[in-house]
Each structure stands twice: as C-alpha cells, then as structure tokens.
C-alpha cells in the first residue's frame, strides 16, 4: 500500500469510522443496566483501545514524510 493511500485510508477511518464506532459502542453499553462508574470507565477504555488494534497497519508511519522509494509520494 502506498503512503498516499495509507494516509487517505487513515483519514477516512478517523473521520467516518471512529465516530460510527463511538456511537455503536456507547449504544451497546447503554443497552445494559448502568454498572459502577469504574467498571464503566474500564469498558470505555478497553473499547477505546480495541478499535485501533486491527487498524495498526493503516496508521503506522502516516505522520512521517513519504519514503523516497514510494512512486506516488
């Protein structure tokens, strides 16, 4: 995957995917009876980390300059 494609995909994930994930996660959590505040905080922290794990490869190196061997820069 080229650097330019990776940057565009990362932007799409952050602008569209992350807000959608937040709405879904908060909707699922509110479907159940409200747990104690520390348990609820732990649930949100775990969900906050879980969304990024499968997308590590997309975000890796996005903030850097494109490599010189990347044809589309």
C-alpha positions in Angstrom: 0.0 0.0 0.0 1.4 3.4 -1.0 2.0 6.1 1.6 -0.6 8.3 -0.1 -3.2 5.6 0.0 -2.4 4.8 3.6 -2.9 8.5 4.6 -6.2 8.7 2.8 -7.4 5.5 4.4 -6.3 6.7 7.9 -8.2 9.9 7.3 -11.3 8.0 6.3 -11.1 5.8 9.3 -10.7 8.8 11.7 -13.5 10.9 10.1 -16.1 8.3 9.4 -15.2 5.1 11.1 -14.3 6.3 14.6 -17.5 8.4 15.2 -19.5 5.5 13.9 -17.7 3.1 16.3 -18.2 5.6 19.2 -22.0 5.7 18.5 -22.2 1.9 18.3 -20.1 1.3 21.4 -22.0 3.8 23.5 -25.3 2.4 22.3 -24.3 -1.2 23.2 -23.1 -0.1 26.7 -26.3 1.8 27.4 -28.5 -1.2 26.5 -27.4 -2.8 29.8 -28.1 -1.6 33.3 -25.5 1.0 34.2 -22.5 -0.6 36.0 -20.5 1.2 38.7 -18.5 4.1 37.4 -15.1 2.4 37.5 -16.4 -0.6 35.6 -18.0 1.7 33.0 -14.7 3.6 32.7 -12.9 0.3 32.2 -15.3 -0.8 29.5 -14.8 2.5 27.6 -11.0 2.3 27.9 -11.0 -1.2 26.6 -13.3 -0.3 23.7 -11.2 2.8 23.0 -8.1 0.6 22.6 -9.8 -2.2 20.7 -10.9 -0.1 17.7 -7.3 0.7 16.9 -5.7 -2.7 17.1 -6.9 -4.1 13.8 -6.0 -0.8 12.1 -2.4 -0.5 13.3 -1.0 -1.1 9.8 -3.0 1.8 8.4 -1.8 4.3 11.0 1.8 3.1 11.1 4.1 5.8 9.5 1.3 8.1 8.4 2.7 11.1 10.2 6.1 10.8 8.6 7.4 12.0 5.2 6.7 9.6 2.4 9.6 7.3 1.7 11.9 8.2 -1.2 11.2 4.9 -2.9 7.4 5.5 -2.9 6.4 6.2 -6.6 3.3 8.2 -5.8 4.8 10.1 -2.8 
